[in-house]
Amino acid sequence: MTAATPPAPPTADNDWWRSAVVYQVYVRSFADANGDGVGDLEGIRQRLPYLRELGVDALWLTPFYTSPQIDAGYDVADYRDVDPLFGKLADFDAMITDAHALGLRIIVDLVPNHTSSAHPWFAAALAAGPGSPERARYLFAEGRGEQGELPPNDWESIFGGPAWTRVPDGQWYLHLFDPAQPDLNWRHPEVRAEFEDILRFWLDRGVDGFRIDVAHGMIKAAGLPDVGFNSMTTGRRQSELLGKGRLPYFDQDEVHEIYRAWRPILDSYPGGRMAVAEAWAETPQRLARYIGPDELHQAFSFDFLDATWSADSFRKVIDTALAESTIVGAPTTWVLSNHDRQRHVTRYGDGEVGLRRARAAALLMLALPGCAYVYQGEELGLPEVLDLPDELRQDPAFLRTGESRDGCRVPIPWSGELAPYGFGPAGSELSWLPAPATWRGLSVAAQAGVPGSTLELYRTALRVRHEHPALAGTDGITWLETEPGVLAFHRTAGDAELTCVVNISGAAATITGYGRPVAASADLTERGDGHVLPVDAAAWFERR
């Protein structure tokens, strides 16, 4: 079925983020307005009507700040300006004005754990030398060994190799990511004051929220103690990019002081300005500490992303997340894919099987209470691109570990029979990463208005989510008795009820007693007074 009229623009409700659907825009891969092969802010502005019609409430933009682009903008040289690759500050202002006029809110990525090595502070630190006030803003230390020739401790970079690089005067500096991303010293008052000012700079320009990159990493354990093992000695890496191990450079208690200082700033602006943490913690209880009326509004629930394709796995993750959200009095967040993880079509089996499961997972996610994050292109059913030539990969982790996130960052297809499928204007250069020939049938133009397409499934689900009273708010769910391998729960409001059923068993399931279907990830057939739900499919049923 085709999309109906999009939902009305969101109101000025301060609690909008509690049940919003946020669309993640990977800026360099969303839309290219100037034809240089790289997405930009004007490209986003031109495609805002598409996002409005899709039915999302807000956009989260990956970093667009001035940067050498060693790590796709997560190496920031100037937090208060736009990189020429993506446009100008005036382009940002025009984009956010248009977004707000369409009822779309804007969340921007904030990268506080580290700067670029091209940041003026780091250049000053290198020039000033050991013991200087300039170096105190970062984490410089003397090396070990007779001549200081060994790193200060055994910490490893998430991108592989040591987390320390030596400078000509003999000291070492810490970088939990690439050497071009030196870690800041968040115990330094100048660092804290600088980022409080950066928050105000973007809040003054109208941004509605922040996604905090590596929110668990800004404080390192006092004394910089060894972890006690590393990949060189054991073959076991200390930390994956998105891992949960307890480490002296992650999830230190003192990090919460930072967010308790940020919350009053956010609260001082009207319209419900918010912040969501990209945080990884050893337990759900420790993750919950990032959320609350005196800290951040949300933290991503990555356990949902990590769930395996089984009813038991999903139910356990959902129950745990909802229980934790009740404790902290804040809604949980649900996410299936993002710019750091393999797309879930491929994780769920790839090909036709993976797409069926991804469509079902979308209905599961969008029926749950709380906030949902949709990664660009998942509404098109895009799979991971697994065969990118090595010479085209740009992820800095690739050269160090052989692992690459580039496959989920390929520019999305808009229209046409040939790559780059309308990513840029006619006659523009090829996109910075090539889209495969198999994507011609997955473009926006190829799916728009086509009954049963993944795009129309998302449009329908988002419309129903906005309009149905049972899906409003953040109240919990009620699980229903089902046959093995089938998940079913309902949400209610007054006399309205919506039931979500997901068939993860090995056989078709007959569904009765839940009312009429309002959305389904696969074709349903009637049987008696019920419906047959195919394998790896989900459906919503309503009773009023």
C-alpha positions in Angstrom: 0.0 0.0 0.0 1.2 3.5 -0.6 1.9 6.1 2.1 -1.0 8.2 3.3 -0.6 11.8 4.3 2.5 12.2 6.5 1.9 12.8 10.2 1.6 16.4 11.4 4.8 18.2 12.4 5.9 17.5 16.0 4.8 20.0 18.6 7.0 22.0 21.0 6.6 19.2 23.5 9.7 18.9 25.7 9.2 15.1 25.8 9.3 14.6 22.0 12.4 12.4 22.2 10.7 9.8 24.4 8.9 8.2 21.5 10.5 9.8 18.4 11.8 7.9 15.3 15.2 9.3 14.5 16.8 8.9 11.1 20.6 8.7 11.0 22.1 10.6 8.1 25.6 9.6 7.3 26.3 12.9 5.7 28.9 11.9 3.1 26.7 9.1 1.8 23.1 10.6 1.9 22.9 13.1 -1.0 25.4 15.0 -3.1 24.2 18.5 -4.2 27.4 19.8 -5.9 28.4 16.7 -7.9 31.8 16.0 -6.3 30.8 12.5 -5.3 30.5 13.2 -1.6 27.2 14.0 0.3 26.8 17.5 1.7 24.4 19.7 3.8 22.7 21.1 0.7 22.0 17.5 -0.4 20.3 16.8 2.9 18.3 20.0 2.6 17.1 19.0 -0.9 16.0 15.6 0.4 14.2 16.8 3.5 10.7 16.3 1.9 11.6 12.6 1.4 12.3 12.3 5.1 9.1 14.2 6.0 7.1 11.8 3.8 8.9 8.8 5.2 7.4 9.9 8.6 10.5 10.3 10.9 10.6 12.9 13.6 14.2 13.9 13.7 17.6 13.5 11.8 20.9 12.6 13.5 23.7 14.0 11.3 27.2 12.4 11.5 30.1 15.0 11.9 30.2 17.7 9.3 32.7 19.9 11.1 36.1 21.1 9.8 38.3 18.0 9.6 41.1 16.3 7.7 38.7 13.4 7.3 41.1 10.7 8.5 38.1 9.0 10.2 35.2 10.4 8.2 34.9 13.5 10.2 35.2 12.0 13.7 38.6 13.7 13.8 37.5 17.3 14.4 39.8 20.3 13.8 37.1 23.0 14.4 33.9 22.2 16.3 32.3 25.5 15.4 32.5 25.4 11.6 31.5 23.3 8.6 34.1 21.4 6.5 34.2 22.8 3.0 33.6 19.2 1.8 30.1 19.5 3.2 29.4 23.2 2.6 29.4 26.3 4.8 27.9 27.3 8.1 25.2 29.2 6.1 24.3 25.9 4.5 23.7 24.4 7.9 21.6 27.3 9.0 19.5 27.0 5.8 19.1 23.2 6.3 18.0 23.4 9.9 15.5 26.2 9.0 13.9 24.1 6.4 13.9 21.0 8.6 12.1 22.9 11.4 9.6 24.3 8.9 8.8 20.6 7.9 8.5 19.6 11.5 11.8 17.7 11.6 14.3 18.1 14.4 18.1 18.0 14.0 20.5 16.1 16.3 24.2 16.6 15.6 27.1 14.4 16.5 29.5 15.7 19.2 32.9 14.1 19.4 34.3 15.0 22.9 36.7 12.1 23.6 39.4 13.3 21.1 40.2 16.1 18.6 42.0 15.9 15.3 45.7 16.1 15.4 45.1 19.2 13.2 43.2 21.0 16.0 45.0 24.2 17.0 45.2 22.9 20.6 47.2 19.9 19.6 49.5 21.9 17.3 50.1 24.2 20.3 50.8 21.1 22.5 53.4 19.7 20.2 55.1 23.1 19.9 55.1 23.9 23.6 56.8 20.8 24.8 56.7 18.6 28.0 55.2 20.0 31.1 53.5 22.9 29.3 49.9 24.1 29.9 49.2 23.3 26.3 50.1 19.7 26.7 48.0 19.4 29.8 44.8 19.6 27.7 45.7 16.2 26.2 47.1 13.0 27.7 50.9 13.1 27.3 53.1 10.8 29.3 56.7 9.6 29.6 57.5 6.3 28.2 58.8 3.2 29.9 62.1 1.5 29.4 65.6 2.8 29.9 65.2 5.6 27.4 61.5 5.9 27.5 61.3 3.9 24.3 58.3 1.9 25.4 54.7 3.2 25.6 53.5 4.4 29.0 51.2 1.4 29.4 49.8 -1.6 27.5 46.6 0.1 26.2 45.5 -0.7 22.7 43.8 1.4 20.1 40.3 0.3 19.1 41.5 0.6 15.6 44.3 -1.8 16.3 47.9 -1.5 17.5 49.2 0.6 20.5 47.1 3.4 21.8 50.2 5.6 22.1 52.4 7.5 19.6 55.8 9.0 20.5 56.6 12.6 19.5 60.1 13.9 18.7 60.9 15.2 22.2 60.3 11.7 23.6 56.9 11.9 25.2 54.0 9.8 24.2 50.4 10.9 23.6 47.3 8.7 24.0 44.8 8.0 21.1 42.2 5.3 21.7 41.5 5.5 18.0 43.7 6.7 15.1 47.0 8.5 15.9 45.3 11.5 14.1 42.8 11.5 17.0 44.6 12.5 20.2 42.5 12.0 23.4 41.7 15.0 25.5 42.3 15.3 29.2 38.8 15.7 30.6 40.1 16.4 34.1 41.4 19.8 32.7 39.0 22.7 33.4 39.7 24.3 30.0 38.6 21.2 28.2 35.3 21.1 30.1 34.7 24.8 29.6 35.4 24.6 25.9 32.8 21.9 25.3 30.2 23.6 27.3 30.7 26.6 25.0 30.5 24.3 22.0 27.2 22.9 23.2 25.8 26.5 23.5 27.2 27.4 20.0 25.1 24.7 18.3 22.1 25.1 20.7 22.0 28.8 19.8 21.9 27.8 16.1 18.8 25.7 16.8 19.9 22.1 17.1 17.5 20.0 19.0 20.0 17.5 20.4 23.4 15.8 20.5 24.6 12.3 19.9 27.6 11.9 22.2 30.4 9.9 20.5 32.3 7.5 22.8 30.3 8.9 25.7 31.9 6.3 28.0 35.5 7.1 27.2 36.3 10.6 28.2 37.7 9.8 31.7 40.7 7.5 32.1 41.6 5.8 35.3 44.0 7.8 37.5 47.6 6.7 37.0 46.8 5.1 33.6 47.2 1.5 34.9 47.9 -1.4 32.6 45.0 -3.6 31.4 47.1 -6.6 32.0 46.9 -8.2 28.5 47.0 -7.1 24.9 46.8 -8.7 21.5 50.6 -8.8 21.1 51.0 -11.1 24.1 47.7 -13.1 24.0 46.2 -12.7 20.6 43.2 -11.3 22.3 42.2 -7.7 21.6 41.5 -5.5 24.7 38.4 -3.9 23.2 36.3 -4.2 20.1 35.0 -0.9 18.6 31.6 -1.6 20.2 32.6 -3.8 23.1 31.6 -4.2 26.7 34.8 -5.1 28.6 35.6 -3.3 31.8 38.7 -1.3 31.0 40.7 1.5 32.7 39.9 3.8 29.7 36.2 3.2 29.5 33.1 3.8 31.8 34.9 5.4 34.7 32.6 6.8 37.4 34.0 10.3 37.0 32.6 10.6 33.5 29.1 11.3 35.0 30.3 14.6 36.4 30.6 15.8 32.8 27.0 15.0 32.0 25.7 16.5 35.2 27.3 19.7 34.1 25.9 19.5 30.6 22.3 18.8 31.6 21.5 22.2 33.0 22.8 23.7 29.7 20.4 21.6 27.7 17.5 22.3 30.1 18.1 26.1 29.8 17.0 26.0 26.1 13.3 25.7 25.1 11.8 22.9 23.1 13.2 19.8 24.8 16.8 19.8 23.8 18.3 16.3 24.4 21.4 14.2 24.3 21.8 10.5 23.6 24.9 8.6 24.6 26.9 6.2 22.4 28.0 4.3 25.5 29.1 0.8 26.2 29.2 -0.6 29.7 29.9 -3.9 31.3 26.3 -4.3 32.6 22.9 -2.8 31.8 23.0 -1.3 35.3 26.1 0.6 34.6 24.7 1.8 31.2 21.6 3.0 33.0 23.7 5.4 35.0 24.2 7.6 31.9 20.5 8.3 31.8 18.4 10.4 34.2 17.0 13.8 35.0 20.5 15.1 36.0 22.5 13.5 33.1 21.7 12.4 29.6 18.2 11.7 28.2 19.0 8.4 26.4 21.7 5.8 25.8 21.6 3.5 22.8 20.4 0.0 23.5 22.9 -1.9 21.4 21.9 -5.2 22.9 18.9 -5.1 20.5 21.3 -4.6 17.6 23.3 -7.6 18.8 20.3 -9.9 19.3 20.4 -13.1 17.2 17.6 -14.1 15.0 15.7 -16.1 17.6 12.6 -15.5 19.7 14.5 -16.2 22.9 17.3 -13.7 22.1 14.9 -10.8 21.2 12.6 -11.4 24.2 15.5 -11.4 26.7 17.0 -8.2 25.2 13.6 -6.5 25.2 12.7 -7.5 28.7 16.1 -6.3 30.0 16.0 -3.0 28.2 12.4 -2.2 29.4 13.2 -3.1 33.0 16.2 -0.8 33.0 14.3 2.0 31.4 11.7 1.7 34.2 14.4 2.0 36.8 15.8 5.2 35.4 12.5 6.7 34.3 13.6 7.2 30.7 12.6 5.4 27.5 14.9 2.9 26.0 16.2 3.3 22.4 16.1 0.7 19.8 18.5 0.4 16.9 19.1 -2.3 14.2 21.9 -0.8 12.2 24.3 2.2 12.2 27.5 3.5 10.5 29.7 1.2 12.6 28.0 -2.1 12.2 27.2 -4.4 9.3 23.7 -3.8 8.0 21.2 -6.1 9.5 19.9 -7.5 6.2 23.3 -9.1 5.9 23.7 -10.0 9.6 20.4 -11.8 9.4 21.5 -14.0 6.6 21.8 -11.7 3.5 19.9 -12.2 0.3 16.2 -13.0 0.3 16.3 -14.5 3.8 18.1 -11.6 5.3 15.7 -9.1 3.7 12.6 -11.0 5.0 14.0 -11.0 8.5 15.1 -7.3 8.4 11.6 -6.3 7.3 10.1 -8.3 10.2 12.6 -6.8 12.7 11.6 -3.3 11.5 8.0 -4.0 12.6 9.2 -5.4 15.9 11.4 -2.4 16.6 8.8 0.2 15.6 6.1 -1.4 17.8 8.2 -1.2 20.9 7.8 1.7 23.4 10.5 4.3 23.4 12.6 5.9 20.7 13.7 4.1 17.5 16.8 5.0 15.4 16.7 4.1 11.7 20.0 4.1 9.8 19.8 5.6 6.3 19.0 3.0 3.6 17.5 0.5 5.9 14.1 1.7 4.8 15.2 0.5 1.3 16.3 -2.9 2.5 20.0 -2.2 1.6 22.4 -5.0 2.4 26.1 -4.6 3.3 28.4 -4.2 0.4 30.9 -7.0 1.0 33.1 -6.7 -2.2 34.4 -3.2 -2.1 38.0 -3.1 -3.6 40.6 -2.7 -0.9 42.1 0.3 -2.6 38.8 2.2 -2.2 38.2 1.5 1.5 38.7 4.6 3.7 38.0 3.3 7.2 41.3 4.0 9.2 40.8 0.7 11.0 41.2 -1.2 7.7 45.0 -0.8 7.4 45.6 -1.6 11.1 43.2 -4.6 11.5 41.9 -5.6 8.1 38.4 -4.8 9.4 36.3 -2.2 7.6 33.1 -0.4 8.2 32.9 1.0 4.7 30.4 -1.6 3.5 27.6 0.0 5.5 28.6 3.5 4.3 28.1 3.2 0.6 25.9 6.1 -0.7 22.3 5.2 -0.9 20.5 4.9 -4.2 17.8 7.4 -5.2 16.9 6.8 -8.8 18.1 5.6 -12.2 19.5 2.4 -13.8 23.2 3.1 -13.3 25.4 3.9 -10.3 25.6 6.2 -8.4 21.8 6.1 -8.8 20.9 9.8 -8.5 23.2 10.3 -5.5 24.4 13.5 -7.2 23.1 15.8 -10.0 23.1 14.5 -13.6 26.6 14.2 -15.0 28.3 14.3 -11.6 31.3 12.2 -10.5 30.9 8.7 -9.2 30.2 8.5 -5.5 33.1 8.2 -3.0 32.3 4.6 -2.6 30.7 2.7 -5.5 27.2 1.3 -5.3 26.7 -2.2 -6.7 24.7 -3.0 -9.8 22.2 -5.0 -7.7 21.0 -1.8 -6.0 19.2 -0.4 -9.1 16.0 -2.2 -7.9 16.4 -0.9 -4.4 16.4 2.8 -5.1 13.9 5.2 -3.7 12.4 5.7 -7.2 12.1 2.0 -7.8 10.3 1.4 -4.5 8.1 4.5 -4.1 4.5 3.7 -4.4 5.1 0.0 -5.1 2.9 -2.2 -2.8 5.0 -4.5 -0.7 8.2 -2.7 -1.2 10.4 -2.2 1.9 10.1 1.6 1.5 6.3 1.4 1.6 6.5 -1.0 4.5 8.4 1.7 6.5 6.1 4.5 5.4 3.1 2.5 6.5 4.6 1.4 9.8 5.7 5.0 10.7 2.3 6.3 9.8 0.5 3.8 12.0 3.0 4.4 14.8 2.2 8.1 14.7 -1.5 7.7 14.4 -2.4 4.7 16.5 -3.3 5.6 20.1 -1.9 2.3 21.5 1.6 3.1 20.1 1.6 6.6 21.7 3.7 7.2 24.8 6.2 4.9 26.4 4.1 2.5 28.5 5.3 -1.1 28.5 4.2 -4.1 26.6 2.2 -7.2 27.6 3.6 -10.5 26.3 1.1 -13.0 25.0 1.1 -16.8 25.1 2.2 -18.2 21.7 3.6 -21.3 20.1 7.4 -21.8 20.3 9.4 -19.4 18.1 6.6 -16.8 17.8 6.8 -13.5 19.7 3.6 -11.6 20.4 2.9 -8.6 22.6 0.3 -5.9 22.7 0.2 -2.3 23.7 -3.0 -0.6 24.8 -4.5 2.8 25.3 -8.1 3.1 26.5 -10.1 0.8 24.3 -7.4 0.7 21.5 -5.1 -2.2 21.3 -2.3 -3.1 18.8 -0.6 -6.5 18.8 2.7 -7.2 17.2 3.4 -10.8 16.1 6.8 -12.0 14.8 7.2 -15.5 13.4 10.8 -16.7 14.0 9.8 -20.4 14.1 10.4 -22.8 11.2 6.9 -23.0 10.0 4.0 -20.7 9.1 1.8 -19.6 12.1 -1.9 -19.1 12.2 -2.8 -15.9 14.1 -6.3 -15.4 15.5 -8.0 -13.2 18.0 -6.0 -10.0 17.6 -8.2 -8.1 15.2 -7.6 -6.8 11.7 -4.1 -6.5 10.2 -2.8 -2.9 9.7 0.8 -3.6 8.6 2.7 -6.8 7.6 6.2 -7.5 6.4 5.0 -10.3 4.1 1.7 -11.2 2.5 -0.9 -12.7 4.9 -3.5 -15.2 3.9 -6.9 -15.6 5.6 -7.7 -18.9 7.3 -11.0 -19.2 9.0 -11.3 -16.3 11.4 -7.5 -15.7 11.4 -4.5 -15.1 9.2 -1.5 -17.2 8.3 1.8 -15.4 9.1 4.7 -16.8 7.0 8.1 -17.7 8.4 10.4 -14.8 9.2 7.6 -12.3 9.0 5.8 -9.9 11.3 2.4 -8.2 11.4 0.5 -5.7 13.4 -3.1 -6.3 14.3 -5.5 -3.8 15.9 -8.7 -3.9 17.9 -10.6 -0.9 19.0 
